[in-house]
Amino acid sequence: MAHNSRSDARVRRHTRVRKNVLGTAQRPRLNVFRSLSEIYAQVIDDHIGNTIVSASTIDEELRSKMKGLKKSEQAKLVGKAVAERARVKGVKAVVFDRGGFKYSGRVKALADGAREGGLEF
């Protein structure tokens, strides 16, 4: 019997959720991915398969602000940044895709940051 890793389980959860979560031009999908050290967010229009905007802890623009912050504080900054960039592109509302991760900790912090930045979901 094959050993199922945590990452395999997350991918299965994400696939299950993605059956119902679809980003449109009017309401694109805010996708979150977190690694052990970084967090990434993208706003995606699934109909044309384009990433509209993205932000992460490795962005040149954000990297300088990340020094000395806890990971959840970094995630909140990334959320605010992606919301700001999305507003510039004319996106006001999104559907939230937590990527198979639990809605707690850094994922929740990113979502809260995006809401503070003006995105609706």
C-alpha positions, 0 to 999 in steps of 0.5 A: 500500500502506498504511503500518502504524504501530507502534500498528496492529501493537500493536492487531493483536497485542492482538486476536490474544492476546485471542482466548484470554485471557478474564477470568472472575469467578473469575479476571479479566483484568489489562489493561495499557496504556502510553502514552509518559508514563503506565501504566494497569492494570485488573482486568476481568470480561469475562463482565459487561463490568465493570472491578472495579478500576483504577490508573494513574500519574494516580490522585490517590492515587498521583500524589504518590508518582510525583515523581522516580521512573523510569517503571519504578518508577512502573509497579511502584507502579501494579502494587502499587496495583492488586493491593491494590485487587483484594485488597480486592474479593476478587480473588486470581488474575488472567490477565495481558493485556499489551495487545500490548506486549512483556513487558519494561520497564514492563509487566514492572515492573507485573506484578512489582509486582502479584505483590508486592502478592499477585496470582497469575498 
